[in-house]
Amino acid sequence: MSQEKIDIYKKIMGSYPTGVTIVTSTAPDGKPVGLTVNSFASVSLNPLMVLWCIDHRVSTLEAFKQAEGYAVHILAADQKDACWAFAGKEPDRFSKVEWSMSPRNLPIISGAMGVLECKTVQRIEAGDHTILLGEVVELQKFDKEPMLYFRQNVGAVPEGWGKTS
């Protein structure tokens, strides 16, 4: 694939508004791991299932591939600092947020709009990414506005969107 096509692809996909998540898990050594992800989607209602994709170049790839589960945090509009902390190369990302361990041994970040705790059910190799398919085993929703990603920026959903009269 030519670099020109890759650059065009990135511009197209970067102009496709998406939600923003942080996915967390526990590495085999017991340490929390996490990263910012916008390649996340709902898959099924029965059973409740979601998927997300992880780049093969990410330092925590093996931890996530070996994990029995993970937590998906649907970020709130006011969590920009957490979003960028988990998107960067900072090794101690969890020092930048308030968090606690769930009964399923998953790191849960405070302040999200929603949290989905998942049991990993399938891993699918796809190009330079691995797709992780998970069954939702626990979920929480909080009264917060979600964060959007659009053209390398994150922020709140624009005023008036999604309002019904």
N, C-alpha and C positions, 0 to 999 in steps of 0.2 A: 504494500500500500504506500502510495507516495505521501510525503510530508504535507503537500498541499491539500490532499484529500483529508488527511488526519486533522489539519488545522480547520478546514471547513466543517468537518464533523463536530469538532469541539465547539465551534461557534454556534452551530445549530442546536446542539444539546444544551449548551450554556444558556440559550435563549428559551429553553423549555422550562417554565416554572415548576419547581418541585418542592415538596416538603423537605424538612431537614431532620435527621435523626442522629443520635449517638448510639452506637451499639456497643454493649459491654459484655464481658464474660470473665471467667477466672482461668488463668493459665494453669498448666499442670503443677507448677511450683506454688500455686495458691495466690499468686499476685493478680490484682485486677488488671484487665486490659480493656482498651476501648478506642474507638475512632469515630469520626464524623462520617456519615453516610447519607447520600441522597438517592442511591440506587436501591430503593425499598418499595415493596408493593404488597398489597393484599392479594391472597391467592384463593382462599376458600372460606366459606362460612360454616361448612359442616364436613370435617372439623374446622375450627378456626385455624387458618394457616397464613403465614407471611413468607416473603423471601427478601433477601438482600444479597448484594454482590461485594466481594472483597478482592482487591487488586493483588496479584501474586508478588508484587514488589513491597508490600506492606510488611513491616518488621514483626507484626503480631499474627501473620497469616497462619502459621502452624498452631498457635494457641487456639485460634478460632476454629480451625479445621479439626482439632482434636477435642474441642469442647462438646460436652453433652447438651449444652444449652447456652442461651444468650438472652440479654434484655435489650429491647429496642425502646429508646426514649424519643418520643415525638416531641421535639423541642418547642418551647414556648417562645413567643416573639421577643421576650426580654432576656433570652439566654445566648446572646451573641458571643460573649466572652467564652462560654463553655464550647460553643460551636467551633470557634477558631482555635481554642486550646487543643481540642481533640482532633482538629484537622492538621495541626502542625507536627513537627518532629520532636517536640518536647517529650522527654522520656517519662517525666512524672506528671502526667496530665491530671491525675486524680487529686493532686495538691491544689488545683485551680478551682475545684468544685466541692460542694458538700455532697457526701454520699454515705451509704450504709450498705451492708450485705443483707440480701434477702434470705428467707428460710431455704430457698433453692440454691444458695451459695452463689448468687449473682450480684455484682455491684449495681446498686440503684442510685442514680443521680437525682438529687432533689431539684424541684422546680419545673419539671417537664409538664407539658400539657397532657401527656399520656405515657404510660409505660406498659409494654407487652413483654412478659416473661415467657420464653419459648424453649421447647425441647427440640433439639436438632433432629430432623428426621431424614434428611438427605443432603448430600453434597454433590454438586454437578460441576465438572470442569467445563469452562466455556471460554475459549480464547485465553486472554491474559488475566482472567478472573475466575473465581470459584463462586458459584451460586449456593447460598445456604438456605435451605427450606426448613421452616420450623413450625411446630404446632404450638399455638398459644395456650399456655397452661394457667396463666394468671394475668389479670389486666387491671389497670387503674386509670381513671380519667379525672382530670382536675379542671377547674373552671378558669382556663387561660386561653389566650389567643395563640394559634400556631405560628411557627416561623416558616417563611418561604425562602427559597434560593432562586435567584434570577440574575443572569449576567454577572456572575462572580460577586454578588451582593446578597446579604441575608437581611430579613426584616419582617415586619408584620404584614398580614394580609391587608390590602388597601381598604380604607373605610367604605362601608356599604356593600362589599362583596358578601354574598351568601346570606344576606338579610332577606327575610320574607315579610311581606306586609299583611 
